[in-house]
Each structure stands twice: as C-alpha cells, then as structure tokens.
C-alpha cells in the first residue's frame, strides 16, 4: 500500500527513526573512545577531543539552515541528502589515516547529522497532525533518549572487543537501509517556497552557535569563564536575534515565540535539557572517578535510564494527546527530580531508572506542546528553533555542572558530586515554571471541535 493512503505516521516515523538513531548514537559513542584513539594515532587526548568537538560544531553550524532548506527543496530531498552526507562522512572516518583527517571527516558527519534531527522531527509532526502529536513526539524521543545511554555502552564494547574502525562502520548498514526506505516510502512533491537564503542571518547565527557551543565546552573542560569564544558566540547570536525581529522573512521567524504554548515549551526544554545532559556527563564521571569503573561500567550505569524512559514514553504520548501535556510533564519532572536526588544520596542504578521513568513523561509531552498549537507550515521553523535551543542548553548544562564539580573539588568540599547533582535537581525543578504556563485548554478545545 502506498504511503499517504493509510498509516502515514507509522511509515514516516519508521523512516525517520532509522536516520535519527545514527546521529544520536554518534554524538555519544566517541565519548569513551578518545583515549584509545589518541594512543592509536599517537597524539594527545586534548587533540583527539576535537573528534568530538568538531562533530558538535558542525551540528551547530548546519541546524540553522533546516527551515530554509525544507522550504526551498522539500523535506524528502533534504532528508536524503543529509543521509548521504552522514553516510559518506562515516565511511571516510573509518579509513582516516591521521588525526587531522579524522577530525575533518567527523565534521562532514556533523553537517549531515545536524539536519537529520530537525528535519525528521518536522516530518513526523506534520504526518501526525494535532490529534496524534503526543504519540509522534514519543516516537521521535526514543532515539534522543537511547543515544546518550547506549552510545557509551556500544563505544565501550567496540573498543574492548573490535577494531576502532567499527566505531564508524557500524553506521553504514543502518544508513543504507534508511536511504532505501526514504527513497521508496517518503512522499515528495510538497509545496515549496522559493525564498532566498538569508546569507547575513546565516553568517551571524551559525558561527555564533558554533562559538557558543565550543566556548561552553572549553569552560566545562576547565577553561576560564573569560574565554572569548562563548562571549563572541553570545554576541553574534544576540545580533542575529535583533536582526531577525526586524526581518521576519529571514533565516528564522522569531515571531513563533509570540505563541505562549510554544515559547513556554521551549523554555521548559531549555531548563530540563540543561539538567538532563549535565547528569549524563556527571554519572559516568562519578562511576570512573568515585567508583573506579572503566568506560563500559560508566555506560552501563546509564542504561537503566533508557529502560525507564522506554516504559513511560508510549504512555506519555497517549496521555498527552488525550488530556494535554501539563500534568504529564509535571509528573515526569517530579520523578526525574526524585531519581536525581536518590542518585546524589545513594548512587546505584535504581535512581537512574527513576530518572528515566520521569524523562519518558517529560520529553514527549513538552515537545508535543511546542508543535501542537502551530500551523503545519510553521513546523519546520519551530523544529529548527527548538533544536537550536536544546543544543545550546545541553552544552550550557554540561559546562555548568562540570565547572561546579571542579569548584567543589578544588575547595575540598565533602561529596562534591552530591552538590553538583543538587544543581542539576534545581535546574530540573525550574522547568516546572514554564510547564505550568502550558495550557491544557487548547487540547480539550481542539478535541471537542474534532468530536
């Protein structure tokens, strides 16, 4: 049966998940491989760290182009081109002959990967329609959750059992299947806007995001807060925002933030993502520094979080579609906060399972809120804005908690990890404020209108 006759969400969701899971895994699979790769290439860990940094910077550079590219060329061509770019980058990484070539080819991966998540998110949201937005966001949240959990585990297993080339070769079979599925199953021929690319806006935002993410990463690794990169990045992003307000037909339409539900959801995602991604870095550090575990042990400590999320995400999608996101998200924040508190006090896998249960409720409900009240045409731009916000927030959260951990350790404060987790708990709880501003009335009203 051809796509579009029945089950469009199922078909689109399957195709998108095949592509998205690769990029999410690739964002984290290298975290445990930096040391072994540095020895393999005969270089320092600091130099090899650029294999991760270059990938993340390329992601940050390409994400802002998503909305324009989808409007200009259509979602399917952009999706296929992104898969080809990511697959080519993976193959080139596997045959790298020096650390410089590996860093360059990881950047190629990142350019393709940066487009996949927002384009895929937009396609799923458009295929779902308002009545199934919660279930759609539950589907797209699965790889976003499992990537940070499974990436370090998979990387640890590959480094321990296989050759380093398999860190990149593992992507290729998935990429081929995703390409074939996209070409055969995704619809084409959507209406397109022939707008010109806002070159000045792109010249401000992409380097600004790259400098901001890089600067935050450097601060998290011990650089001074006076490091110029984050401040340059912040200035460029601010200049873009001022210009975008005056030029609504530019690269990104910031008028979307006039929608209270969308803006509240994005702010909630910023607070929550900063906390959660910071925790996914703190937990492995705790395992390795406080408990003396290796890379695989650190990855396995995060695994219960993925299991917990897998249990609650489908439930969260259905509950959100039925009654709205606010109650679901608040319950999820409460569980995530309780789990973080438990880990800070007692450690072990059980609290991380509770964090996962909470995350499985928060992510789909808040992401559904971000798209539910917007028109179909606005979804690509909204997806771009939300992904940019999450990217910056994640970098900020990791940097903040890493800096605080260093400060508490240098000050010889007892149980420094406990205090760092306390800050993550505070950030998580702060997300309750914007979540409270997300109205559930829109869900009830739209449900009544459809009935």
C-alpha positions as CSV (number, residue, x, y, z in Angstrom):
1,X,0.0,0.0,0.0
2,X,1.4,3.3,-1.0
3,X,2.4,5.9,1.6
4,X,-0.3,8.5,2.3
5,X,-3.3,6.2,1.8
6,X,-3.1,4.7,5.3
7,X,-0.7,4.9,8.3
8,X,1.4,7.9,7.2
9,X,2.7,8.5,10.7
10,X,3.8,4.8,11.0
11,X,5.7,5.0,7.7
12,X,7.3,8.4,8.3
13,X,8.1,7.5,11.9
14,X,9.9,4.3,10.9
15,X,11.9,6.0,8.1
16,X,12.9,8.9,10.4
17,X,13.9,6.8,13.4
18,X,16.3,4.8,11.2
19,X,18.1,8.0,10.3
20,X,17.9,9.8,13.6
21,X,19.2,7.0,15.8
22,X,22.6,7.1,14.0
23,X,23.2,10.7,14.7
24,X,22.2,10.5,18.3
25,X,24.5,7.5,18.8
26,X,27.3,9.2,17.0
27,X,27.1,12.2,19.3
28,X,28.0,10.0,22.3
29,X,29.7,6.8,21.0
30,X,33.0,8.7,20.9
31,X,32.9,9.8,24.5
32,X,34.6,6.6,25.7
33,X,36.9,6.2,22.7
34,X,39.0,9.4,22.9
35,X,41.8,7.8,25.0
36,X,42.2,4.7,22.9
37,X,42.1,6.7,19.6
38,X,44.7,9.1,20.9
39,X,47.0,6.1,21.5
40,X,46.2,4.6,18.1
41,X,47.0,7.8,16.3
42,X,50.0,8.7,18.5
43,X,48.5,12.1,19.7
44,X,47.3,13.7,22.9
45,X,43.9,13.3,24.4
46,X,43.4,17.1,24.1
47,X,44.0,16.9,20.3
48,X,41.7,13.8,19.9
49,X,39.0,15.6,21.8
50,X,38.5,17.6,18.6
51,X,37.0,14.5,17.1
52,X,34.0,15.1,19.4
53,X,34.2,18.9,19.3
54,X,34.4,19.1,15.5
55,X,31.3,16.9,15.2
56,X,29.3,19.0,17.6
57,X,30.4,22.3,16.0
58,X,29.4,21.0,12.6
59,X,26.0,20.0,14.0
60,X,25.6,23.6,15.4
61,X,26.5,25.1,12.0
62,X,24.1,23.1,9.9
63,X,21.0,23.1,12.2
64,X,20.0,26.8,11.4
65,X,19.7,26.0,7.7
66,X,17.0,23.4,8.3
67,X,13.9,25.6,8.0
68,X,15.0,27.3,4.8
69,X,16.3,24.1,3.2
70,X,13.0,22.3,3.8
71,X,11.0,25.3,2.5
72,X,13.2,25.6,-0.6
73,X,13.8,22.0,-1.6
74,X,11.2,19.9,0.3
75,X,11.7,17.6,3.3
76,X,12.4,14.4,1.3
77,X,15.3,15.8,-0.8
78,X,16.9,17.4,2.3
79,X,16.5,14.2,4.3
80,X,18.1,12.0,1.6
81,X,20.9,14.5,1.0
82,X,21.6,14.6,4.8
83,X,21.7,10.8,5.0
84,X,24.1,10.6,2.1
85,X,26.4,13.3,3.7
86,X,26.3,11.5,7.0
87,X,27.0,8.1,5.5
88,X,29.9,9.5,3.4
89,X,31.3,11.0,6.5
90,X,31.1,7.7,8.4
91,X,32.8,5.8,5.6
92,X,35.6,8.4,5.4
93,X,36.1,8.4,9.2
94,X,36.6,4.6,9.0
95,X,39.5,5.0,6.5
96,X,41.1,8.0,8.2
97,X,44.9,8.0,8.0
98,X,45.7,10.8,10.5
99,X,44.1,12.6,13.4
100,X,43.6,15.6,11.1
101,X,41.7,13.6,8.5
102,X,39.6,12.0,11.2
103,X,38.6,15.4,12.6
104,X,37.7,16.7,9.2
105,X,35.6,13.7,8.3
106,X,33.8,13.9,11.6
107,X,32.9,17.4,10.6
108,X,31.4,16.1,7.4
109,X,29.3,13.6,9.5
110,X,28.2,16.5,11.7
111,X,27.0,18.6,8.8
112,X,24.7,15.8,7.7
113,X,23.7,14.9,11.2
114,X,22.7,18.4,12.1
115,X,20.0,18.4,9.5
116,X,18.6,14.9,10.3
117,X,17.1,15.6,13.7
118,X,15.1,18.8,13.0
119,X,14.0,17.6,9.5
120,X,12.9,14.3,10.9
121,X,11.1,15.9,13.8
122,X,9.3,18.2,11.4
123,X,8.3,15.4,9.1
124,X,6.9,13.3,12.0
125,X,5.0,16.3,13.4
126,X,3.4,17.1,10.0
127,X,2.5,13.5,9.4
128,X,0.9,13.1,12.9
129,X,-1.4,16.1,12.8
130,X,-2.6,17.8,16.0
131,X,-4.6,14.8,17.3
132,X,-1.6,12.5,17.5
133,X,1.2,14.9,18.3
134,X,1.9,13.4,21.7
135,X,2.4,9.9,20.2
136,X,4.5,11.3,17.4
137,X,6.9,13.1,19.8
138,X,7.1,9.9,22.0
139,X,8.4,8.1,18.9
140,X,11.0,10.7,18.0
141,X,12.1,10.9,21.6
142,X,13.1,7.2,21.7
143,X,16.5,7.7,19.9
144,X,17.1,11.0,21.6
145,X,16.9,9.1,24.9
146,X,18.6,5.9,24.0
147,X,21.5,7.6,22.2
148,X,23.2,9.1,25.3
149,X,22.5,5.8,27.1
150,X,23.5,3.2,24.5
151,X,26.3,5.3,22.8
152,X,28.8,4.9,25.6
153,X,27.9,1.2,26.1
154,X,28.3,0.5,22.4
155,X,31.5,2.5,22.2
156,X,32.9,0.7,25.2
157,X,32.1,-2.7,23.7
158,X,33.6,-1.8,20.3
159,X,36.8,-0.5,21.8
160,X,37.1,-3.6,24.1
161,X,36.2,-6.3,21.5
162,X,36.7,-4.9,18.0
163,X,38.9,-2.5,16.0
164,X,38.3,1.3,16.3
165,X,37.2,1.4,12.6
166,X,33.9,-0.2,13.7
167,X,33.0,3.0,15.6
168,X,32.1,4.4,12.2
169,X,31.4,1.3,10.1
170,X,28.6,0.4,12.4
171,X,26.6,3.3,10.9
172,X,26.8,2.2,7.3
173,X,24.3,-0.7,7.2
174,X,21.7,1.5,9.0
175,X,22.4,4.4,6.7
176,X,21.9,2.2,3.6
177,X,18.6,0.8,4.9
178,X,17.5,4.4,5.9
179,X,18.3,5.7,2.4
180,X,16.4,2.9,0.6
181,X,13.4,3.4,2.9
182,X,13.4,7.1,2.4
183,X,13.5,6.9,-1.4
184,X,10.8,4.3,-1.6
185,X,8.4,5.4,1.2
186,X,8.6,9.1,1.9
187,X,6.3,11.3,-0.2
188,X,7.5,14.1,-2.4
189,X,6.0,17.0,-4.2
190,X,5.1,19.2,-1.2
191,X,4.6,22.9,-1.9
192,X,7.8,24.8,-1.7
193,X,8.8,28.4,-1.0
194,X,11.3,29.7,-3.4
195,X,12.7,32.2,-0.9
196,X,16.3,33.3,-1.0
197,X,18.7,32.2,1.7
198,X,19.3,34.8,4.4
199,X,23.1,34.9,4.0
200,X,23.7,37.6,6.5
201,X,21.5,35.9,9.1
202,X,23.3,32.6,8.5
203,X,26.7,34.3,8.8
204,X,25.7,35.6,12.2
205,X,23.8,32.6,13.6
206,X,25.9,29.6,12.5
207,X,29.3,30.9,13.6
208,X,27.6,32.3,16.7
209,X,26.2,28.9,17.7
210,X,29.5,27.2,16.9
211,X,31.5,29.7,19.0
212,X,28.9,29.5,21.9
213,X,28.9,25.6,22.0
214,X,32.7,25.5,21.6
215,X,33.2,28.1,24.3
216,X,30.9,26.3,26.7
217,X,32.7,23.1,26.0
218,X,36.0,24.7,26.8
219,X,34.7,26.2,30.0
220,X,33.4,22.8,31.0
221,X,36.9,21.3,30.4
222,X,38.5,23.8,32.8
223,X,39.0,27.0,30.7
224,X,38.4,30.3,32.4
225,X,35.0,32.0,32.2
226,X,36.8,34.8,30.5
227,X,37.4,32.6,27.5
228,X,36.5,34.7,24.5
229,X,34.6,32.0,22.5
230,X,31.3,31.9,24.4
231,X,31.1,35.7,24.7
232,X,31.8,36.1,20.9
233,X,29.2,33.5,20.2
234,X,26.7,35.1,22.5
235,X,27.2,38.5,20.8
236,X,26.7,37.0,17.3
237,X,23.6,35.2,18.4
238,X,22.2,38.3,20.0
239,X,23.0,40.3,16.9
240,X,21.1,37.7,14.8
241,X,18.1,37.9,17.2
242,X,17.9,41.7,16.9
243,X,18.1,41.5,13.1
244,X,15.6,38.6,13.0
245,X,13.0,40.6,15.0
246,X,13.2,43.3,12.3
247,X,13.3,40.8,9.4
248,X,10.6,38.2,9.9
249,X,11.2,36.7,6.5
250,X,14.8,35.9,7.3
251,X,16.5,32.7,8.3
252,X,14.3,32.1,11.4
253,X,11.0,33.5,12.2
254,X,11.2,34.5,15.9
255,X,7.6,35.6,15.8
256,X,6.8,32.0,16.7
257,X,7.7,32.9,20.3
258,X,4.6,35.0,20.4
259,X,2.7,31.8,20.8
260,X,2.6,31.2,24.6
261,X,2.5,27.5,24.4
262,X,5.4,27.2,22.0
263,X,7.6,29.7,24.0
264,X,6.7,28.1,27.3
265,X,7.5,24.6,25.9
266,X,10.9,25.8,24.5
267,X,11.9,27.4,27.8
268,X,10.9,24.2,29.7
269,X,13.0,22.2,27.2
270,X,16.0,24.6,27.8
271,X,15.9,24.2,31.6
272,X,15.2,20.4,31.5
273,X,17.8,19.6,28.8
274,X,20.5,21.6,30.6
275,X,19.9,19.4,33.7
276,X,19.5,16.1,32.0
277,X,22.5,16.3,29.7
278,X,24.6,17.5,32.6
279,X,23.5,14.4,34.5
280,X,24.5,12.1,31.6
281,X,28.0,13.5,32.0
282,X,28.1,13.6,35.8
283,X,27.0,9.9,36.1
284,X,30.0,8.5,34.0
285,X,32.4,10.8,35.9
286,X,31.0,9.5,39.2
287,X,31.5,5.9,38.0
288,X,35.0,6.4,36.9
289,X,36.4,8.9,39.5
290,X,34.4,8.0,42.6
291,X,33.9,4.2,42.0
292,X,37.0,3.4,39.9
293,X,35.0,1.9,37.0
294,X,36.0,1.8,33.3
295,X,34.3,3.2,30.2
296,X,31.9,0.3,29.9
297,X,30.9,0.4,33.6
298,X,30.2,4.1,33.2
299,X,27.9,3.4,30.2
300,X,26.1,0.6,31.9
301,X,25.3,2.8,34.9
302,X,23.2,5.0,32.5
303,X,21.4,2.0,30.9
304,X,18.6,1.9,33.5
305,X,17.6,5.4,32.5
306,X,16.9,4.3,28.9
307,X,14.9,1.3,30.2
308,X,12.8,3.5,32.4
309,X,12.1,6.0,29.6
310,X,11.2,3.2,27.2
311,X,8.4,2.2,29.6
312,X,6.8,5.6,30.1
313,X,7.3,7.2,26.7
314,X,4.4,5.4,24.9
315,X,2.1,6.1,27.9
316,X,3.1,9.8,27.9
317,X,2.2,10.1,24.2
318,X,-1.3,8.8,24.7
319,X,-1.9,10.8,27.8
320,X,-0.7,14.0,26.2
321,X,-3.0,13.5,23.2
322,X,-5.9,12.8,25.5
323,X,-5.6,15.5,28.2
324,X,-2.8,17.8,27.4
325,X,0.9,18.0,28.3
326,X,1.0,19.9,31.6
327,X,0.0,17.2,34.1
328,X,2.1,14.6,32.3
329,X,5.2,16.8,32.2
330,X,4.8,17.9,35.8
331,X,4.6,14.2,36.9
332,X,7.7,13.5,34.8
333,X,9.7,16.3,36.4
334,X,8.8,15.1,39.8
335,X,10.0,11.6,39.1
336,X,13.2,12.8,37.4
337,X,13.9,15.1,40.4
338,X,13.3,12.3,42.8
339,X,15.7,10.0,40.8
340,X,18.4,12.6,40.7
341,X,18.1,13.1,44.4
342,X,18.3,9.4,45.1
343,X,21.4,9.1,42.9
344,X,23.1,12.0,44.6
345,X,22.5,10.5,48.1
346,X,22.9,6.8,47.4
347,X,24.2,6.2,43.9
348,X,23.4,2.9,42.1
349,X,21.3,2.0,39.0
350,X,17.8,2.2,40.7
351,X,17.7,6.0,40.9
352,X,18.7,6.3,37.3
353,X,15.8,4.0,36.4
354,X,13.5,6.5,38.2
355,X,15.1,9.4,36.3
356,X,14.3,7.5,33.1
357,X,10.7,7.0,34.1
358,X,10.4,10.7,34.6
359,X,12.2,11.6,31.3
360,X,9.9,9.3,29.4
361,X,7.0,11.5,30.6
362,X,8.6,14.9,30.1
363,X,10.2,14.7,26.7
364,X,7.2,13.7,24.5
365,X,4.7,15.9,26.4
366,X,6.7,19.1,26.2
367,X,7.9,18.5,22.6
368,X,4.2,17.9,21.6
369,X,3.3,21.2,23.3
370,X,5.9,23.0,21.2
371,X,4.2,22.0,18.0
372,X,0.5,21.4,18.9
373,X,-0.8,25.0,18.5
374,X,1.2,25.9,15.4
375,X,0.1,25.6,11.8
376,X,1.6,22.9,9.6
377,X,3.7,25.4,7.6
378,X,5.3,26.7,10.8
379,X,6.5,23.3,12.0
380,X,9.9,23.2,10.1
381,X,10.9,26.6,11.6
382,X,9.6,25.6,15.0
383,X,11.6,22.4,14.9
384,X,14.8,24.4,14.0
385,X,14.3,26.8,16.8
386,X,13.6,24.1,19.4
387,X,16.6,22.1,18.3
388,X,18.9,25.1,18.5
389,X,17.6,25.9,22.0
390,X,18.2,22.3,23.1
391,X,21.7,22.2,21.6
392,X,22.8,25.4,23.4
393,X,21.1,24.4,26.6
394,X,22.7,20.9,26.6
395,X,26.2,22.5,26.2
396,X,25.4,25.0,28.9
397,X,24.2,22.3,31.3
398,X,27.3,20.1,30.8
399,X,29.6,23.1,31.2
400,X,27.8,24.4,34.3
401,X,27.8,21.1,36.2
402,X,31.4,20.4,35.1
403,X,32.6,23.8,36.4
404,X,30.7,23.4,39.6
405,X,32.2,19.9,40.1
406,X,35.7,21.4,39.6
407,X,34.9,24.2,42.1
408,X,33.6,21.9,44.8
409,X,36.5,19.5,44.3
410,X,39.2,22.3,44.5
411,X,37.5,23.8,47.5
412,X,37.8,20.3,49.2
413,X,34.1,20.3,49.8
414,X,32.9,16.9,51.0
415,X,30.9,14.9,48.5
416,X,31.4,17.3,45.5
417,X,29.2,15.1,43.3
418,X,26.3,15.5,45.7
419,X,26.4,19.3,45.4
420,X,26.8,19.1,41.6
421,X,23.7,16.9,41.4
422,X,21.9,19.3,43.6
423,X,22.4,22.0,41.0
424,X,21.0,19.6,38.3
425,X,18.0,19.0,40.6
426,X,17.4,22.7,40.9
427,X,17.5,23.2,37.1
428,X,15.1,20.3,36.6
429,X,12.7,21.8,39.2
430,X,13.0,25.2,37.5
431,X,11.4,23.7,34.3
432,X,8.1,23.4,36.3
433,X,7.6,27.2,36.0
434,X,7.3,27.3,32.2
435,X,5.5,23.9,32.2
436,X,2.8,25.5,34.4
437,X,2.2,28.1,31.7
438,X,1.5,25.5,29.1
439,X,-2.3,25.4,28.9
440,X,-4.2,22.1,28.5
441,X,-7.3,24.0,27.4
442,X,-6.2,24.0,23.8
443,X,-6.1,20.2,23.8
444,X,-9.6,19.9,25.3
445,X,-11.0,22.6,22.9
446,X,-9.4,21.0,19.8
447,X,-10.6,17.6,20.9
448,X,-14.1,18.9,21.4
449,X,-14.1,20.6,18.0
450,X,-13.0,17.4,16.3
451,X,-15.7,15.4,18.1
